[in-house]
Amino acid sequence: MHDLVEQAKQEEAAHASFGFASQPYRADQAISDLLAILDDRIESEGVQVGLPVEFLHQMWTLCNQANPHLSETVWLRKHLDQGTGSKVEVRAHTYQALIAFLEAQPEEQDTGEATAS
């Protein structure tokens, strides 16, 4: 997630150097960017690091559930901090709120149906 915030900083600096104004950016766009990167990484490295096949679907579902909370949190942070709503700010606030949301989720219970080797 930190990489995506850094990428946004570089993009904004490049746009500013050419005189372009930053475009409005929303929390749902930050989540879409995160899931796209996650999909690419799972495709290229998922099997090697032992991620389950359904991991991307689980993350997509959790992000979908979190979206209203994320949008509200990012909006509040922008207005409380008197931010600009830049891509960097939105990504940073969105990913912080997403981490907090995920950490607040209850742990999945083992069903006790482990297979014997």
C-alpha positions in Angstrom: 0.0 0.0 0.0 2.9 2.3 0.8 4.2 1.7 -2.8 0.9 3.0 -4.2 1.1 6.2 -2.1 4.6 6.7 -3.2 3.6 6.1 -6.8 0.8 8.8 -6.4 3.4 11.3 -5.1 5.6 10.7 -8.2 2.6 11.0 -10.5 1.5 14.3 -8.9 5.0 15.7 -9.1 5.3 14.8 -12.8 1.9 16.3 -13.5 2.8 19.5 -11.6 6.1 19.8 -13.5 4.1 20.0 -16.7 1.6 22.4 -15.2 -1.3 20.0 -14.9 -3.7 20.3 -12.0 -4.4 17.2 -10.0 -7.7 15.5 -10.8 -10.3 14.6 -8.1 -9.6 11.1 -6.7 -12.0 9.0 -4.6 -11.6 6.2 -2.1 -13.2 3.7 -4.4 -10.5 4.5 -7.0 -7.8 3.9 -4.5 -9.4 0.5 -3.7 -9.6 -0.4 -7.4 -5.9 0.5 -7.8 -5.0 -1.7 -4.8 -7.0 -4.7 -6.0 -5.5 -4.4 -9.5 -2.0 -4.5 -8.1 -3.0 -7.3 -5.8 -4.4 -9.3 -8.8 -1.1 -8.8 -10.7 1.0 -9.8 -7.8 -1.1 -12.9 -7.0 -0.9 -13.9 -10.7 2.8 -13.6 -10.7 3.8 -14.6 -7.2 0.8 -16.0 -5.4 1.5 -19.7 -5.8 5.1 -19.2 -4.7 4.2 -17.5 -1.4 1.4 -19.9 -0.6 -1.6 -17.6 -1.1 -4.9 -19.4 -1.4 -6.7 -19.2 -4.8 -9.7 -17.4 -3.3 -7.6 -14.7 -1.6 -8.3 -12.0 -4.2 -12.1 -12.8 -4.0 -12.0 -12.5 -0.2 -10.1 -9.2 -0.4 -12.6 -7.9 -3.1 -15.5 -8.9 -0.8 -14.0 -7.3 2.3 -13.2 -4.1 0.3 -16.7 -4.0 -1.0 -18.1 -4.3 2.5 -15.7 -1.6 3.7 -16.4 0.9 0.9 -19.1 3.0 2.6 -16.9 3.2 5.8 -13.8 4.1 3.7 -15.6 6.8 1.8 -16.9 8.4 4.9 -13.6 8.2 6.7 -11.7 9.7 3.8 -14.2 12.5 3.4 -14.0 13.2 7.1 -10.2 13.2 7.2 -10.0 15.5 4.2 -12.3 18.0 5.8 -10.8 17.8 9.3 -7.3 18.1 8.0 -8.3 20.7 5.4 -6.7 18.6 2.8 -6.8 19.0 -0.9 -8.2 15.5 -1.8 -5.1 14.7 -3.8 -4.4 11.2 -5.0 -1.7 10.9 -2.3 -4.0 12.0 0.5 -6.9 9.9 -0.6 -4.7 6.8 -1.0 -3.0 7.2 2.3 -6.3 7.8 4.2 -8.1 5.0 2.3 -5.4 2.4 3.0 -5.2 3.5 6.7 -8.9 3.1 7.0 -8.9 -0.2 5.2 -6.2 -1.6 7.5 -8.2 -0.5 10.5 -11.4 -2.1 9.0 -9.6 -5.4 8.3 -8.0 -5.5 11.8 -11.5 -5.0 13.3 -12.9 -8.0 11.5 -13.4 -11.1 13.7 -10.9 -13.9 13.1 -12.2 -16.9 11.1 -12.7 -20.0 13.3 -11.1 -23.2 12.2 -13.8 -25.8 11.4 -11.6 -28.6 12.6 -11.9 -30.4 9.3 -8.2 -30.7 8.7 -7.2 -33.6 6.4 -4.7 -36.1 7.7 -1.5 -36.6 5.6 
